[in-house]
Amino acid sequence: MMADNRDKDGQQPDDDLSIPRAALNKMIKELLPNIRVANDARELILNCCTEFIHLVSSEANDVCVKQNKKTISPDHVVAALDSLGFGEYKSEAKAVLKEAKAVAAKKRRGSSRLENLGIPEEELLKQQQALFEKARQEQALLEQQQWLQMQQALQQQQLQQQQQLQQEQDENDDYS
């Protein structure tokens, strides 16, 4: 049976917290496409990234507590970068935050599907109107066909009634 490494709050110890290896490998591949990186080097990079994130998040938490806040905000992270001597990363962090907010706003709007079509909205509106007009014409044609069928059925019924009346009269004439 394996031991559960969770602490009293149900959290995993800091040793188990890290960046997913697949994400790290993807970043390395994108940044250094023509260079092979040994597994030991990848492990060291992973540990450095994890330690950096832990350091910045701890400092951001301290900034947050000093401001009597309960939630770490992006401003707290930027202040933490500055106080730890990583001020040169502030502009890049702000740019990534801006991009993340734009992506989130696009998802909330739900417009990404429309934008990915590559067709201007005016053209889509014209296509929609054309489809509506086609549907109206098909519906009108269907209603006209139904009306004609009803008229034919009514004429058929009247013809049968006339024939029945004629037969009844003929039968009455035979008895007289």
TATA-V665728 format. One record per run of one state. SS is the DSSP state (hx for helix, st for strand, lp for the rest). FROM is the first residue (numbers start at 1). TO is the last residue. If there is no record, write none. Layout:
BEGIN
((SS,FROM,TO) (SS,FROM,TO))
END
This chain:
BEGIN
((lp,1,5) (st,6,6) (lp,7,11) (st,12,12) (lp,13,13) (hx,14,16) (lp,17,20) (hx,21,31) (lp,32,38) (hx,39,66) (lp,67,73) (hx,74,83) (lp,84,86) (hx,87,109) (lp,110,111) (hx,112,117) (lp,118,120) (hx,121,175) (lp,176,176))
END
